[in-house]
């Protein structure tokens, strides 16, 4: 297992101007990360391609592997032309992953808060087609693409596994986020057990959970069924993170694991503590 950090964890520091993406990479190396996951949140590699070379050089200088490149996408479109355009755009993101030297790339497939299971079943063939075509484009470069349990509509364990199976490509897998299942009101450990065999990448994210009947105030957001979530430092929230890591380790997964911090604490502090907690728990389980 190689434990590292998603640049998303430090996005507030980058948004404020305190850090650049290359500063974030150096910070991750100094904090003891073994890899960096590039998430263009607060910066753009399509609009600023010169950053690609800077990222590659900084990662090499600090001894970090660029593990994954994670981007948004939405294949639920109004017409066929828009669908084709979105596939072409994401293929362009594969080219960026290749330039970064990343052998993994996560792309979303859709975001919708009110989508029913019946709607998902109807749209699954089209979503799978898009994922299949992008995976086929990435395959000659040795890149494994993936969907993340993310964005409400394709966040449940049964939906992400159905999509991976429908796409039917060995290089299309799952970026499994331990915490994100809670947004779809799934208990994280159970969902990890269902999905770890599909994972090409693991995200560690923690949340505080409060019931819908008790509004905890500012800083929380709602799950699909109306419960409240707030980001937490990995290992300090309401997820049984130790048990989730035990399941991951027992499965034989030996790939990249990334800290994704989105709590209210100062982002460098929250990321550093979460990284240390994850390393200690992995060694203990």
Secondary structure by P-SEA (a helix, b strand, c coil): cbbbbbcccaaaaaaaccccaaaaaaaaaaacccbbbbbcccccccccaaaaaaaaaaaaaacccccccccccccccccaaaaaaaaaaaaaaaaaaaaacccbbbbbccccccccaaaaaaaaaaaaaaaaaaaaaaccccbbbbccccccccccaaaaaaaaaaaccccbbbcccccccccccccaaaaaaaccccccbbbbbbbbbbcccccccccccccccbbbbbbccccccccaaaaaaaaaaaaccccbbbbbbbccccaaaaaaaaaaaaaaaaacc
